[in-house]
Amino acid sequence: MNRNMKAKLHESIAAVLPISLIVLILSVALVPMETGYMMMFLFGAVMLVIGMGVFQVGAEMAMSPLGEGIGVSLARSRKAILIVAATLLLGTLITIAEPDLRVLSDKVPAIDTWTLIFTVAIGVGIFLAIAAMRIMFKIDLSYLLMGFYGVMLVLAFVIPDSFRAVAFDSGGVTTGPITVPFIMALGVGISSIRTDKDASSDSFGLVALSSVGPILAVMLLGIFAGEGSNSYTEQLLANPVDMRAVIMAFAKATPHYAFDVMLSILPIIAVFFLFQLITKRYHKRQFLRCLFGFIYTYVGLVLFLTGVSVGFAPVGSMLGSQVAASQKWLLIPLGMLIGYFIVKAEPAIQILNRQVQTITNGTIAASSMNACLQIGVSVAIGLAMLRVITGISILWIVIPAYLLALVMSRLVPKIFVGIAFDSGGVASGPMTSTFLLPLCIGACTALGGNVMTDAFGAVALVALTPLIAIQTMGLAFRYKTAALKKRLSNIVIPEDSDMIVDLESHAKEVRYNANEE
């Protein structure tokens, strides 16, 4: 086993272990779980660890280089029509293939599955094209976000109730393990040919705008389609009686996810071969490395989605229903605890955090990003559980929160705006749609609530709170940078002093252009 694979597996174990321990403790102390379901959960956890580690290695080898290469080539062409057409097509194809979107669409009775998938995919494609043009023409991200979010909040009042929460959720599930590595790298590639001081900060924001597109698209679909069905029928797996039954449950589910992931990967592989045929960008060794990367990505995603969907989702639904039936107010602290730890189990978040650390040369550490996202997602799941218990409308939460996030976007350094809104989309990945959403659905069903209006929306809240958490970190960074500049400006240094060398060295360590302010 190579060193990189071993490191990724260690990261995966550290990410999944806390959630597994929480479930084990709850199954002993509060909600006794049948042995068969517990065996499925533990087996799913093992598949999750291996799958996440293998997937992250594959994404680094294939998805990121491909996205960056296409971004560089498109930017060098400087042909607006080509950039718009290419990003529109790529955004649509990749979103159709996104496993998270398929998970959500299968759970929504109000909208036909393929109608929802194509609507969301077109929304992502259009807004990915807008995001690419923003980088090329140096348009301020915060102005675009304020405009599009303003339209979104107005439409939220006029669409049917059965579409509202699903529309907000669709913005979160589109930025999953397939799309994020590609879109993030695409932004880096497009901005790489720019030499101005804003190039690095403008590389962020593609995920943010790509998350707005599907929300607006589904809202428009709701306006034209009218009120849909509010009924929901949950399908649970039968309780396995022994280890053989557990293995058979996973074996039966694996071909389904293998086929789904194959559909996810094939369009991207086709784009890779076409790109290589036209540009001859990769030499033989790089080409083979990318091919092996796609294999790793495929195997990792199959293991990950099978483990999460078969092992984690039924347990999440069961926990939600049993806790709600016994002590419903315990759902809030329980949800917050699970939300805090589940962030580290999202593969796309780890990719984003490392890319942020690399692009900012360590100024924004991956550990700091993780801490902010953990706090944000913890609050989000607490709010989601509060909605399940009380039935309050999602608008009472999202409207004030989005307005606060948009105001903060005018106060923090530019780079934090793109990172914050990108983080919102990335935080709501496979673990959210296949564990936290079933947790909310199980609780809502047990309490006799309306699943379509009260349980759905959890993904949207997970995508929302990081916007505020990361920008709060940006405000703190701005304050510290201003204080450091003030202290340095008060120091009088002789021209021949050795302190000049020390100060220059210190300035390099800061690695951030204070003119961002």
LUMMI-64467 format. One record per residue (C-alpha): residue in three letters; x, y, z. Coordinates in steps of 0.2 Angstrom, whole numbers. Example, Ala and Ser with C-alpha at 12.3 -4.5 7.8 and 13.67 -1.06 7.14 Angstrom:
// residues 2
   code       X       Y       Z
    ALA      62     -22      39
    SER      68      -5      36
// end
This chain:
// residues 517
   code       X       Y       Z
    MET       0       0       0
    ASN       8      17      -5
    ARG      10      31       8
    ASN      -4      42       1
    MET     -17      28       1
    LYS     -12      24      19
    ALA     -13      42      24
    LYS     -31      43      16
    LEU     -37      28      25
    HIS     -31      35      42
    GLU     -40      51      38
    SER     -56      41      34
    ILE     -55      31      50
    ALA     -53      47      60
    ALA     -68      54      51
    VAL     -80      39      53
    LEU     -75      33      71
    PRO     -84      47      81
    ILE    -100      44      72
    SER     -99      25      74
    LEU     -95      28      93
    ILE    -110      39      95
    VAL    -122      26      87
    LEU    -115      12      97
    ILE    -117      22     114
    LEU    -135      27     109
    SER    -139       9     105
    VAL    -133       3     122
    ALA    -139      18     133
    LEU    -155      25     125
    VAL    -162      16     109
    PRO    -158      -2     109
    MET    -155      -8      92
    GLU    -157     -26      85
    THR    -141     -35      82
    GLY    -144     -37      63
    TYR    -146     -18      60
    MET    -130     -15      71
    MET    -120     -28      61
    MET    -126     -19      45
    PHE    -121      -2      52
    LEU    -103      -8      57
    PHE    -101     -17      40
    GLY    -106      -1      32
    ALA     -94       9      42
    VAL     -80      -2      36
    MET     -85       0      18
    LEU     -87      19      21
    VAL     -69      20      28
    ILE     -61      11      13
    GLY     -72      19       0
    MET     -68      37       6
    GLY     -50      34       7
    VAL     -49      26     -11
    PHE     -60      39     -18
    GLN     -50      54     -12
    VAL     -34      46     -19
    GLY     -43      44     -36
    ALA     -50      62     -36
    GLU     -32      69     -33
    MET     -25      58     -47
    ALA     -39      61     -60
    MET     -53      73     -56
    SER     -43      88     -51
    PRO     -30      87     -65
    LEU     -44      86     -78
    GLY     -54     100     -71
    GLU     -39     112     -70
    GLY     -33     107     -87
    ILE     -49     111     -95
    GLY     -50     127     -86
    VAL     -33     133     -92
    SER     -37     128    -110
    LEU     -54     137    -110
    ALA     -46     153    -102
    ARG     -32     153    -114
    SER     -44     153    -129
    ARG     -52     169    -122
    LYS     -67     165    -133
    ALA     -83     169    -122
    ILE     -94     158    -133
    LEU     -83     143    -131
    ILE     -81     145    -113
    VAL    -100     147    -110
    ALA    -104     132    -121
    ALA     -91     121    -113
    THR     -95     125     -95
    LEU    -114     123     -99
    LEU    -112     106    -106
    LEU     -99     100     -93
    GLY    -110     106     -78
    THR    -126      98     -85
    LEU    -117      81     -89
    ILE    -108      80     -72
    THR    -124      85     -62
    ILE    -134      71     -71
    ALA    -121      59     -65
    GLU    -120      66     -47
    PRO    -125      51     -35
    ASP    -131      63     -21
    LEU    -145      70     -33
    ARG    -151      53     -37
    VAL    -153      49     -18
    LEU    -163      65     -16
    SER    -174      63     -32
    ASP    -179      45     -26
    LYS    -186      52     -10
    VAL    -196      66     -17
    PRO    -214      60     -22
    ALA    -220      78     -27
    ILE    -208      78     -43
    ASP    -205      65     -56
    THR    -187      58     -53
    TRP    -180      62     -71
    THR    -189      79     -72
    LEU    -181      84     -56
    ILE    -163      78     -61
    PHE    -164      87     -78
    THR    -171     103     -70
    VAL    -157     103     -58
    ALA    -143      98     -70
    ILE    -148     112     -82
    GLY    -148     125     -68
    VAL    -131     120     -63
    GLY    -125     121     -81
    ILE    -131     138     -83
    PHE    -124     145     -67
    LEU    -107     136     -70
    ALA    -106     146     -86
    ILE    -110     162     -77
    ALA     -97     158     -64
    ALA     -84     155     -77
    MET     -88     171     -85
    ARG     -87     180     -69
    ILE     -69     174     -67
    MET     -64     180     -84
    PHE     -72     197     -83
    LYS     -67     200     -65
    ILE     -85     202     -58
    ASP     -87     204     -39
    LEU     -94     188     -33
    SER    -104     196     -19
    TYR    -114     207     -31
    LEU    -119     192     -41
    LEU    -124     182     -25
    MET    -134     197     -19
    GLY    -143     198     -35
    PHE    -147     179     -37
    TYR    -151     176     -19
    GLY    -163     191     -19
    VAL    -172     183     -34
    MET    -172     166     -24
    LEU    -179     174      -8
    VAL    -193     182     -18
    LEU    -198     166     -27
    ALA    -198     157     -11
    PHE    -214     165      -6
    VAL    -224     161     -22
    ILE    -219     143     -25
    PRO    -230     128     -18
    ASP    -226     121      -1
    SER    -222     104      -8
    PHE    -208     112     -19
    ARG    -200     124      -6
    ALA    -189     113       5
    VAL    -185     102      -9
    ALA    -179     117     -20
    PHE    -167     123      -6
    ASP    -161     105      -3
    SER    -157     103     -22
    GLY    -144     116     -21
    GLY    -135     106      -8
    VAL    -135      89     -16
    THR    -128      95     -33
    THR    -111      98     -26
    GLY    -106      81     -21
    PRO     -91      69     -23
    ILE     -91      69     -42
    THR     -94      88     -45
    VAL     -84      96     -32
    PRO     -66      90     -36
    PHE     -70      95     -55
    ILE     -78     111     -52
    MET     -65     117     -39
    ALA     -51     113     -51
    LEU     -60     121     -65
    GLY     -60     137     -56
    VAL     -42     136     -52
    GLY     -38     132     -70
    ILE     -48     147     -77
    SER     -40     159     -65
    SER     -22     153     -67
    ILE     -19     163     -82
    ARG     -23     179     -73
    THR      -9     188     -65
    ASP     -18     201     -54
    LYS     -19     200     -35
    ASP     -37     194     -35
    ALA     -34     179     -46
    SER     -33     167     -31
    SER     -48     173     -22
    ASP     -58     173     -39
    SER     -54     154     -41
    PHE     -67     151     -28
    GLY     -86     154     -30
    LEU     -90     141     -44
    VAL     -97     129     -32
    ALA    -107     144     -24
    LEU    -115     149     -40
    SER    -118     131     -46
    SER    -128     129     -30
    VAL    -139     143     -33
    GLY    -144     137     -51
    PRO    -153     122     -46
    ILE    -163     131     -32
    LEU    -170     144     -44
    ALA    -173     130     -57
    VAL    -183     119     -46
    MET    -193     135     -40
    LEU    -197     139     -57
    LEU    -203     121     -60
    GLY    -214     122     -45
    ILE    -222     138     -51
    PHE    -226     130     -68
    ALA    -230     113     -61
    GLY    -241     118     -47
    GLU    -244     109     -30
    GLY    -237      91     -30
    SER    -240      76     -18
    ASN    -236      78       0
    SER    -236      59       4
    TYR    -221      50       8
    THR    -218      31      10
    GLU    -202      26      18
    GLN    -194      10      13
    LEU    -184       0      26
    LEU    -173     -15      24
    ALA    -178     -31      33
    ASN    -168     -35      49
    PRO    -155     -47      44
    VAL    -154     -62      56
    ASP    -136     -67      54
    MET    -119     -62      46
    ARG    -123     -71      30
    ALA    -139     -60      28
    VAL    -129     -45      31
    ILE    -117     -49      17
    MET    -131     -53       6
    ALA    -139     -36       9
    PHE    -124     -27       4
    ALA    -121     -39     -11
    LYS    -138     -36     -18
    ALA    -136     -17     -17
    THR    -119     -16     -24
    PRO    -123     -19     -42
    HIS    -136      -5     -41
    TYR    -123       7     -35
    ALA    -110       0     -47
    PHE    -121       4     -61
    ASP    -126      22     -55
    VAL    -108      26     -52
    MET    -103      20     -69
    LEU    -116      32     -76
    SER    -108      45     -66
    ILE     -90      42     -71
    LEU     -92      37     -90
    PRO     -97      55     -96
    ILE     -82      62     -87
    ILE     -70      49     -94
    ALA     -77      53    -111
    VAL     -73      71    -108
    PHE     -56      66    -103
    PHE     -52      56    -119
    LEU     -60      70    -130
    PHE     -50      84    -121
    GLN     -34      73    -123
    LEU     -37      70    -141
    ILE     -39      89    -145
    THR     -26      96    -133
    LYS     -13      82    -131
    ARG     -10      90    -114
    TYR      -5      74    -104
    HIS      10      64    -108
    LYS      10      45    -107
    ARG      13      44     -88
    GLN       1      57     -84
    PHE     -12      50     -95
    LEU     -10      33     -87
    ARG     -11      41     -69
    CYS     -27      49     -74
    LEU     -34      32     -80
    PHE     -29      24     -64
    GLY     -37      39     -54
    PHE     -54      36     -63
    ILE     -53      17     -57
    TYR     -49      22     -39
    THR     -63      35     -40
    TYR     -76      22     -47
    VAL     -71       9     -34
    GLY     -71      21     -20
    LEU     -88      29     -24
    VAL     -96      12     -26
    LEU     -90       6      -9
    PHE     -94      23      -1
    LEU    -112      24      -7
    THR    -116       6      -4
    GLY    -109       7      14
    VAL    -118      23      17
    SER    -135      19       9
    VAL    -137       1      16
    GLY    -128       2      32
    PHE    -130      20      38
    ALA    -147      26      31
    PRO    -158      13      39
    VAL    -150      16      56
    GLY    -152      35      54
    SER    -170      33      51
    MET    -172      21      65
    LEU    -163      32      77
    GLY    -174      47      73
    SER    -190      38      75
    GLN    -185      29      92
    VAL    -178      45      99
    ALA    -193      55      94
    ALA    -205      42     101
    SER    -197      42     118
    GLN    -189      60     121
    LYS    -192      71     106
    TRP    -183      86     113
    LEU    -167      75     114
    LEU    -167      76      95
    ILE    -159      93      95
    PRO    -143      90     105
    LEU    -142      73      97
    GLY    -143      80      80
    MET    -130      94      84
    LEU    -118      81      91
    ILE    -120      70      75
    GLY    -119      85      64
    TYR    -103      91      72
    PHE     -94      75      69
    ILE    -102      70      52
    VAL     -93      85      43
    LYS     -76      75      43
    ALA     -84      60      35
    GLU     -89      70      19
    PRO     -76      67       6
    ALA     -79      83      -4
    ILE     -76      94      12
    GLN     -58      86      14
    ILE     -54      90      -4
    LEU     -60     108      -2
    ASN     -51     111      14
    ARG     -34     105       6
    GLN     -37     115      -9
    VAL     -40     131       1
    GLN     -25     127      11
    THR     -14     125      -4
    ILE     -21     140     -14
    THR     -19     152       1
    ASN      -1     144       5
    GLY      -7     139      22
    THR     -14     156      27
    ILE     -31     147      29
    ALA     -27     131      37
    ALA     -38     115      34
    SER     -40     112      52
    SER     -48     130      54
    MET     -59     126      40
    ASN     -65     110      47
    ALA     -68     118      64
    CYS     -79     132      57
    LEU     -89     119      46
    GLN     -91     107      61
    ILE     -99     122      71
    GLY    -110     127      56
    VAL    -116     110      52
    SER    -120     106      71
    VAL    -131     122      72
    ALA    -139     117      55
    ILE    -144     100      61
    GLY    -150     107      78
    LEU    -161     119      68
    ALA    -167     105      57
    MET    -173      95      72
    LEU    -181     110      79
    ARG    -191     111      63
    VAL    -196      93      64
    ILE    -202      95      82
    THR    -212     112      80
    GLY    -216     112      61
    ILE    -210     130      58
    SER    -208     135      40
    ILE    -190     134      33
    LEU    -192     152      27
    TRP    -191     159      45
    ILE    -173     152      46
    VAL    -167     154      28
    ILE    -172     172      24
    PRO    -163     180      40
    ALA    -148     169      38
    TYR    -146     172      19
    LEU    -148     191      22
    LEU    -135     190      36
    ALA    -123     180      25
    LEU    -125     193      10
    VAL    -122     208      22
    MET    -106     199      29
    SER    -100     196      11
    ARG     -97     215       9
    LEU     -87     216      25
    VAL     -75     201      24
    PRO     -59     199      12
    LYS     -65     193      -5
    ILE     -56     176      -4
    PHE     -67     172      12
    VAL     -83     176       2
    GLY     -80     162     -12
    ILE     -73     150       1
    ALA     -89     152      12
    PHE    -102     150      -1
    ASP     -92     136      -9
    SER     -91     127       8
    GLY    -110     128      10
    GLY    -113     118      -5
    VAL     -99     105      -1
    ALA    -104     103      17
    SER    -121      94      11
    GLY    -114      79       3
    PRO    -118      60       3
    MET    -118      58      22
    THR    -130      72      24
    SER    -143      65      11
    THR    -141      47      16
    PHE    -139      48      35
    LEU    -145      65      42
    LEU    -160      67      30
    PRO    -166      49      35
    LEU    -163      54      53
    CYS    -175      69      51
    ILE    -188      59      41
    GLY    -188      45      54
    ALA    -191      58      68
    CYS    -204      67      58
    THR    -214      51      54
    ALA    -214      46      72
    LEU    -221      63      77
    GLY    -234      63      64
    GLY    -227      78      55
    ASN    -227      82      36
    VAL    -212      75      29
    MET    -212      85      13
    THR    -212     102      23
    ASP    -204      98      40
    ALA    -191      85      36
    PHE    -185      90      19
    GLY    -174     106      21
    ALA    -161      98      32
    VAL    -149      98      17
    ALA    -153     116      14
    LEU    -149     121      32
    VAL    -133     111      31
    ALA    -128     121      16
    LEU    -133     137      24
    THR    -124     139      41
    PRO    -106     137      34
    LEU    -109     153      25
    ILE    -110     163      41
    ALA     -97     152      50
    ILE     -83     154      37
    GLN     -86     173      35
    THR     -85     175      54
    MET     -68     167      52
    GLY     -65     180      38
    LEU     -70     195      50
    ALA     -58     188      63
    PHE     -44     187      50
    ARG     -47     204      44
    TYR     -46     211      62
    LYS     -30     202      65
    THR     -22     207      49
    ALA     -27     226      52
    ALA     -19     225      70
    LEU      -3     217      63
    LYS      -1     231      50
    LYS      -4     244      63
    ARG       9     237      75
    LEU      22     235      60
    SER      18     253      55
    ASN      23     260      72
    ILE      40     252      71
    VAL      55     263      66
    ILE      69     253      59
    PRO      86     260      54
    GLU      90     257      35
    ASP     105     246      39
    SER      96     236      53
    ASP      95     217      52
    MET      77     218      58
    ILE      72     222      40
    VAL      77     204      35
    ASP      67     197      49
    LEU      52     208      45
    GLU      53     203      26
    SER      54     184      32
    HIS      39     187      43
    ALA      29     195      29
    LYS      32     180      18
    GLU      25     169      32
    VAL       9     178      32
    ARG       6     173      14
    TYR      -8     184      11
    ASN     -10     201       2
    ALA     -17     213      15
    ASN     -24     224       0
    GLU     -38     211      -1
    GLU     -47     223      12
// end
